[in-house]
Amino acid sequence: MSARTYRAIAEHIETLPVVSSHEHHLEDADQNALTLERILQCSYVDWQGISVGESDSDHDRFLDQARHNSYYVWLEKALDRIYRIGGKLTARNWRNLSAGISHTHSDPEAHLRILREHCRYRYALADVYWNTGSDLGHPDLFKPVVRTDMFVAGFHPSVEDHDGNSPWRFLHLDGLTFDGYVELLNEFLRNSVKNGAVAFKLAAAYERTLALGTGSYDRAARIFMKPPADTTEEERLVYGDYIFRVTCGIASELGIPYQVHTGLGRLQGSNPLLLEPVIERYPDIVFVLFHGGYPWIHETGALAHNHPNVHLDMVWLPLISTSAALQALHEYIEVVPSSDRIAWGGDCWTSEESLGALLAYQHVVASVLAEKVDGSYFDLAEARLLAEKLLYRNAQNLYS
């Protein structure tokens, strides 16, 4: 890859608007209280499990251990882009940066301005899993997604999904029969779409297998309200399968894409190939497979190759492993029958990390397209058109 070709594509990418297919953007009050420590805590850097500490020596130790992981690398680049820290976070500039972040976010519009100006977001899909279906009070910037995990998991008031959510705390379910519950769930999903939701999302791979069967109405009805201690894992799976089937019926009827978390959940059950029976069962639903299915990036490409109702979303993947994202995008361009079926989202809680995720993706897109141009796979003009698809056109068309 020549530096000249990379630069020509990267400079074009820097002018493009962006549509993010997936964000967990925090509420205004949380954004307005940000410090450096809070940004780190609300980022994937926290998943590294390394204590930030409080003293300069703590910070030095944290930075020494954390700074080579891609979660950290791209967040640091974003902080430098916004706050001009000289390219590198150190124990010496730590407190000044934290104070600068606090000052910036004392303006209640700051987090939105970062998304609009630094990220150039045209809009983003908001998976507000703690208040699913919310547009965060900013309908011009966020389009709601409905998270279905709590319905798939929650057969009893004491059962929560992996994010601590329960249908009983979200809907008025006391005293309902199973038929009444299913009817209310149908009504909730329909109303959510009527009120602006543009997709459903299932992240159950964090707590169960993606081998989703058809379930059974009769068995699900018997499991509903059954004390959890009296249920088997097989019964819980059957219940979830049936409720997922209900949500798919609504998605099919309303023409709503279904986003599915694949990979990096419970690894034994999150291989995207487990979804193939579901994909075949509902050919009229667009299933958007998230994260490249990492570590199964090839399997997701194969599913998109064989099934026209599969779209691939590289959300999170450039942050998980930038090199894996480079390999995946090369492969997806080659193997997916239409380049219209590849998109990206930030998957972040703060605007700072959303920018870091975007910088990672822009680098991946520019690098891959430059290599394709230098290898005479296509020319520079074609690369620029494909970049527009990958940054915003594909997601805009799918979720409109």
C-alpha positions, 0 to 999 in steps of 0.5 A: 500500500502506497502512502500516496494512495492511502492519503488520497482515500483517507482525505476523502473519508475525512469529508464524508458524513457518517451514519453509525448503526449502533451506539450505547450513548449515555443520557445527558446527565451522565455525559455532562458529568464526565472526567477522564476517569469516568470516560475510561470507566465507561469505555472498553478500556475498562474491560482490560481489567487494569486499575486506573488508581489515583496517584501519578505512580498508579497512572504510570502503572496503568498506562504501562500495562494498558496502552498497547491494547487497541481499546486504549490506542484508539481512545487515546487518539480520540482524546488527542484529536479533541483535547490536543494532549500532544499525542500521548496521555501521561501521568503528567498531563492526566489531571489537566486533561481530566479538568479539560474534559470536565470543563468541556462537558459543563456545556450540556451540548458538548457531547452532541457537538463532538458527535456532529462536528468531530465524528460528523454523525448524520445520525446514529442508532441508539441501543439504550438497553436500560430504557429500550426504544429511547431516542435520548431526547435528541430525535434529530441525532438518535434513532431508537433500537428496541432491545429484545433480550429481557423478553427472551430471557424473562419468564419470571419477575425475578429473572433478569437479562445480562444487563439486569433488565426485566420485562416486569420492570419495564411493562405492566405485567402483574396479573397477566396470563401468558396470552396477555403477556404475548399480546402486550409484547406485540403491542409494545413492539408495534408501538415502538416502531410506530414511535420511531424505532428502526431496528430490533436488537438481540444481544443474548449471546452473552447469556445463551446459545445463538442456536435459536429454535422455534420454541413451543407455545404450549411449553412456553406457556407452562414455563411462564411464571414458573419459579426459576429454581424449578426450571431446567436450562432446556426449558429456559431455552425453549421459552426464549426460542418461542419469544424470539419467534414472536419478535421475528413475526413482528419484524417480518410483518413490519419490515424491521431489520434484526441486529444480532450480537455474534461472537465474543459472548459465551464463546461456545454459543456465539458462533454466527453459524449457529444462526443459519437455521434462523436466517433460513427460517425468516428469509424476509427479515434482514439479519444484521450480524454484528462485530464480524462475529469475531473471532469467526470473521470468515463464518460471517462472510460465508453467511452473507455469501450464501444468504441475501438477507444477511448484512454484515456490520463491523461495529466494534471490530476495529476496536477489538482488533484493528488487524482482524478488521483489516482482514475482515473488510478485505474479505467482505468486499470480495465475498459479499455479493453486494457491497451495499450489505456492509456497515459500521457502528461505534458501539460506545457510551461516550462521544470521545470513545465514539470518535476513537471507534470511528478513527479506527474504522476510517483507518481500516477503510482507507487501508483496505481500499488503498491496498485494493487500488494499488493491487488493481482490484479497482481504481481510486474513483471506485474506492471513493464511491465504496468508502461512501457506502461503508461510512454512511450510505449503506446504513442510511438505506437499510435503516430508513 
